[in-house]
Amino acid sequence: MEKYGAGAIVVSAYDPNWPALFDEERARIQAALGGLALAVEHIGSTAVPGLPSKPIIDLLVGVPNFDDAQHRYVEPMATLGYIYLPQYESWLPGELFFRKGPPGPWTHHVHVMPLSHPRWQQLILFRDYLRTHPEAARAYADVKRELACTSRDDIAAYRNGKSAFVEATTARALAWRAERGQ
């Protein structure tokens, strides 16, 4: 079982400070990476106004290519206090995963991947769909709260428990985007 840092998983009420925390961290990452960061996006539940979340700011950093990222991004991210977790590559192929802050809860997660990675568009689309569909965001909040209670400190169970909802919602989001002609 993959433990959640130092304690139980907590889904907190939406904090209106989360966008400002993202903006601050985006500026720090852009300063550290310079032109190596093609884009930095706020993703995850903290990026959706009103959505309860684990209080961890998730950032998505777009890079030109994955091989270059493996060699050039770990050190600058470490200077910002991020720990690179190479073991997550088996779970998240084609991306680098970083974590910052004390265990349980960490303060920030950073996913680094090429802009061409299929997951880049999926993460953005899922976020945008939840932002524009409050009923989907409320349903996701219910799923997350229930999983936090039942998973306790098993972060893999929490993460895996969300998968069906995320996949179904992403499929609806793809249809929504197609209807809009995008």
ZIVENGI-V334272 format. One record per backbone hydrogen bond with DSSP energy under -0.5 kcal/mol. CO is the residue of the C=O (numbers start at 1). NH is the residue of the N-H. E is the energy in kcal/mol with one decimal. If there is no record, write none. Layout:
co=CO nh=NH e=E
co=CO nh=NH e=E
//
This chain:
co=1 nh=3 e=-0.8
co=2 nh=155 e=-1.6
co=2 nh=156 e=-0.8
co=3 nh=5 e=-1.3
co=4 nh=7 e=-2.0
co=10 nh=12 e=-0.7
co=12 nh=53 e=-2.2
co=14 nh=16 e=-0.6
co=15 nh=18 e=-2.2
co=17 nh=21 e=-2.2
co=18 nh=22 e=-2.3
co=19 nh=23 e=-2.6
co=20 nh=24 e=-2.4
co=21 nh=25 e=-2.1
co=22 nh=26 e=-3.2
co=23 nh=27 e=-2.1
co=24 nh=28 e=-1.8
co=25 nh=29 e=-2.7
co=26 nh=30 e=-2.9
co=27 nh=31 e=-2.1
co=28 nh=32 e=-2.2
co=29 nh=33 e=-2.8
co=30 nh=34 e=-2.2
co=33 nh=36 e=-2.4
co=34 nh=37 e=-1.5
co=36 nh=38 e=-0.8
co=39 nh=62 e=-2.8
co=41 nh=43 e=-0.6
co=41 nh=60 e=-2.6
co=43 nh=58 e=-0.7
co=44 nh=47 e=-1.6
co=45 nh=48 e=-1.8
co=47 nh=49 e=-0.6
co=48 nh=51 e=-2.3
co=50 nh=52 e=-0.5
co=53 nh=12 e=-3.1
co=54 nh=56 e=-2.9
co=56 nh=58 e=-0.6
co=57 nh=109 e=-2.5
co=58 nh=43 e=-2.2
co=59 nh=61 e=-0.5
co=59 nh=111 e=-2.8
co=60 nh=41 e=-2.7
co=60 nh=62 e=-0.6
co=61 nh=113 e=-2.4
co=62 nh=38 e=-2.8
co=62 nh=39 e=-0.9
co=63 nh=115 e=-1.3
co=65 nh=69 e=-1.6
co=66 nh=70 e=-2.1
co=67 nh=71 e=-0.9
co=68 nh=71 e=-0.6
co=68 nh=72 e=-2.0
co=69 nh=73 e=-1.9
co=73 nh=77 e=-1.9
co=74 nh=78 e=-2.1
co=75 nh=79 e=-1.6
co=76 nh=80 e=-0.6
co=77 nh=80 e=-0.9
co=77 nh=82 e=-2.1
co=78 nh=81 e=-1.7
co=81 nh=101 e=-0.5
co=82 nh=84 e=-0.5
co=83 nh=99 e=-2.1
co=84 nh=86 e=-0.7
co=85 nh=88 e=-1.8
co=86 nh=89 e=-1.8
co=87 nh=90 e=-0.8
co=88 nh=91 e=-0.7
co=88 nh=92 e=-3.2
co=92 nh=95 e=-1.4
co=94 nh=114 e=-0.5
co=96 nh=112 e=-2.8
co=97 nh=85 e=-2.6
co=98 nh=110 e=-2.3
co=99 nh=83 e=-3.1
co=100 nh=107 e=-2.4
co=100 nh=108 e=-1.5
co=107 nh=57 e=-2.6
co=108 nh=100 e=-2.3
co=109 nh=59 e=-2.7
co=110 nh=98 e=-2.4
co=110 nh=112 e=-0.5
co=111 nh=61 e=-3.2
co=111 nh=113 e=-0.5
co=112 nh=96 e=-2.7
co=113 nh=63 e=-1.9
co=114 nh=117 e=-1.9
co=117 nh=120 e=-1.4
co=117 nh=121 e=-0.8
co=118 nh=122 e=-1.6
co=119 nh=123 e=-2.7
co=120 nh=124 e=-1.9
co=121 nh=125 e=-2.9
co=122 nh=126 e=-2.7
co=123 nh=127 e=-2.0
co=124 nh=128 e=-2.8
co=125 nh=129 e=-2.6
co=126 nh=130 e=-2.2
co=127 nh=131 e=-2.1
co=128 nh=132 e=-1.5
co=129 nh=133 e=-1.1
co=133 nh=136 e=-0.9
co=133 nh=137 e=-1.9
co=134 nh=138 e=-2.6
co=135 nh=139 e=-2.0
co=136 nh=140 e=-2.4
co=137 nh=141 e=-2.4
co=138 nh=142 e=-2.1
co=139 nh=143 e=-2.1
co=140 nh=144 e=-2.7
co=141 nh=145 e=-2.6
co=142 nh=146 e=-2.3
co=143 nh=147 e=-2.5
co=144 nh=148 e=-2.3
co=145 nh=149 e=-1.7
co=146 nh=150 e=-2.4
co=147 nh=151 e=-3.0
co=148 nh=152 e=-1.1
co=151 nh=153 e=-0.8
co=151 nh=154 e=-2.5
co=152 nh=9 e=-3.6
co=153 nh=4 e=-1.9
co=153 nh=155 e=-1.2
co=154 nh=158 e=-2.0
co=155 nh=159 e=-2.9
co=156 nh=160 e=-3.1
co=157 nh=161 e=-2.2
co=158 nh=162 e=-1.1
co=159 nh=162 e=-0.6
co=159 nh=163 e=-0.6
co=160 nh=163 e=-0.8
co=160 nh=164 e=-0.5
co=162 nh=166 e=-2.7
co=163 nh=167 e=-3.0
co=164 nh=168 e=-2.4
co=165 nh=169 e=-2.7
co=166 nh=170 e=-2.5
co=167 nh=171 e=-2.0
co=168 nh=172 e=-2.0
co=169 nh=173 e=-2.5
co=170 nh=174 e=-2.3
co=171 nh=175 e=-2.0
co=172 nh=176 e=-2.5
co=173 nh=177 e=-2.8
co=174 nh=178 e=-2.2
co=175 nh=179 e=-2.5
co=176 nh=180 e=-1.5
co=177 nh=182 e=-2.3
co=178 nh=181 e=-1.3
//
